[in-house]
Amino acid sequence: MDRGINTFETADLYGLGASETLLGMAVQGFREHIVIVGRAGLVRSETGHLTLNLAPDYLRAALDASLQRLGTNYLDVLVVHGPIAPAWREDIVREMEHLRAMGKVRWWGWPMEERRP
């Protein structure tokens, strides 16, 4: 922050939440001067396998846990991991708009294209 960096991206998956905890400690007292971009939707199993969970109740619980680790009551941006199947989009949009109306996120989004190797 001393060098002008004011945007930080993190996710519950990074370090299994440790990155959020560390970021929350680092920016304590500076929240209104920074932008925090969070990600949610990928879940790591005990064996390390990643699965996509974009169910509205999971996204809400993941966001609440992230906010607690970060020590803040909102994210500037919440991005869901993707790709997003067309059948899921309506439910995700509804949930993200609900989270925005509650003041828990200011903006939200998802990847528009599949990642290709």
C-alpha positions as CSV (number, residue, x, y, z in Angstrom):
1,M,0.0,0.0,0.0
2,D,2.9,2.3,0.7
3,R,3.9,1.9,-3.0
4,G,0.4,2.7,-4.3
5,I,-1.0,-0.8,-4.6
6,N,-4.7,-0.6,-3.5
7,T,-6.3,-3.7,-5.1
8,F,-5.9,-7.1,-3.7
9,E,-7.3,-10.4,-5.0
10,T,-7.8,-13.4,-2.8
11,A,-10.0,-16.5,-2.5
12,D,-11.1,-18.9,0.2
13,L,-9.2,-21.6,-1.7
14,Y,-5.8,-19.9,-1.5
15,G,-4.0,-21.4,1.4
16,L,-7.4,-22.8,2.5
17,G,-8.4,-19.4,3.8
18,A,-5.0,-18.4,5.1
19,S,-4.5,-15.7,2.4
20,E,-7.7,-14.0,3.5
21,T,-6.7,-14.1,7.1
22,L,-3.3,-12.6,6.3
23,L,-4.7,-10.0,4.0
24,G,-7.3,-9.0,6.6
25,M,-4.5,-8.4,9.2
26,A,-2.4,-6.5,6.7
27,V,-5.1,-4.0,5.7
28,Q,-6.6,-3.5,9.1
29,G,-7.3,0.2,9.5
30,F,-7.1,0.8,5.7
31,R,-10.3,-0.9,4.5
32,E,-11.8,2.3,3.0
33,H,-8.7,2.9,0.9
34,I,-8.4,-0.5,-0.8
35,V,-10.3,-2.7,-3.2
36,I,-10.7,-6.4,-2.2
37,V,-11.6,-8.8,-5.0
38,G,-12.7,-12.2,-3.7
39,R,-13.3,-15.5,-5.4
40,A,-15.6,-18.4,-4.5
41,G,-17.0,-21.6,-5.9
42,L,-14.1,-24.0,-6.0
43,V,-13.9,-26.6,-3.2
44,R,-10.8,-28.7,-2.5
45,S,-11.5,-32.2,-1.1
46,E,-9.3,-33.8,1.6
47,T,-7.5,-35.6,-1.2
48,G,-6.8,-32.3,-3.1
49,H,-9.4,-32.8,-5.8
50,L,-11.1,-29.6,-6.9
51,T,-14.8,-29.4,-7.6
52,L,-17.0,-26.5,-8.6
53,N,-19.9,-25.7,-6.2
54,L,-22.0,-22.7,-7.4
55,A,-25.1,-23.5,-5.4
56,P,-26.5,-20.2,-3.9
57,D,-26.4,-21.5,-0.4
58,Y,-22.7,-22.5,-0.8
59,L,-21.7,-19.2,-2.3
60,R,-23.4,-17.3,0.5
61,A,-21.7,-19.4,3.2
62,A,-18.3,-19.1,1.4
63,L,-18.7,-15.3,1.2
64,D,-19.7,-15.1,4.9
65,A,-16.6,-17.2,5.9
66,S,-14.4,-15.0,3.7
67,L,-15.7,-11.8,5.2
68,Q,-15.0,-13.1,8.7
69,R,-11.4,-14.1,7.8
70,L,-10.9,-10.8,6.1
71,G,-12.3,-8.8,9.0
72,T,-14.7,-6.8,6.8
73,N,-18.4,-6.7,6.2
74,Y,-18.2,-6.4,2.4
75,L,-16.1,-7.3,-0.7
76,D,-15.7,-4.7,-3.4
77,V,-15.9,-7.5,-6.0
78,L,-16.9,-11.2,-5.8
79,V,-16.0,-13.4,-8.7
80,V,-17.3,-16.9,-8.9
81,H,-14.9,-19.5,-10.4
82,G,-16.1,-20.9,-13.7
83,P,-17.0,-21.9,-16.3
84,I,-20.6,-21.3,-15.6
85,A,-23.1,-23.6,-17.2
86,P,-26.0,-21.8,-18.8
87,A,-28.5,-23.7,-16.6
88,W,-26.8,-22.3,-13.4
89,R,-26.7,-18.7,-14.5
90,E,-30.1,-17.5,-13.4
91,D,-29.7,-18.9,-9.9
92,I,-26.2,-17.3,-9.6
93,V,-27.4,-13.9,-10.9
94,R,-30.3,-14.0,-8.4
95,E,-28.0,-14.9,-5.5
96,M,-25.3,-12.3,-6.4
97,E,-27.9,-9.6,-6.7
98,H,-29.3,-10.6,-3.3
99,L,-25.8,-10.4,-1.8
100,R,-25.3,-7.0,-3.4
101,A,-28.7,-5.8,-2.0
102,M,-27.6,-6.9,1.4
103,G,-24.4,-4.8,1.1
104,K,-22.1,-7.8,1.2
105,V,-20.6,-7.2,-2.3
106,R,-20.5,-4.1,-4.4
107,W,-19.9,-5.7,-7.7
108,W,-19.8,-9.3,-8.9
109,G,-18.9,-11.4,-12.0
110,W,-17.8,-14.7,-13.5
111,P,-15.4,-15.8,-16.2
112,M,-17.1,-15.5,-19.6
113,E,-15.1,-18.2,-21.4
114,E,-13.8,-21.6,-20.5
115,R,-10.1,-21.8,-19.8
116,R,-8.3,-23.8,-22.4
117,P,-4.9,-25.4,-21.9
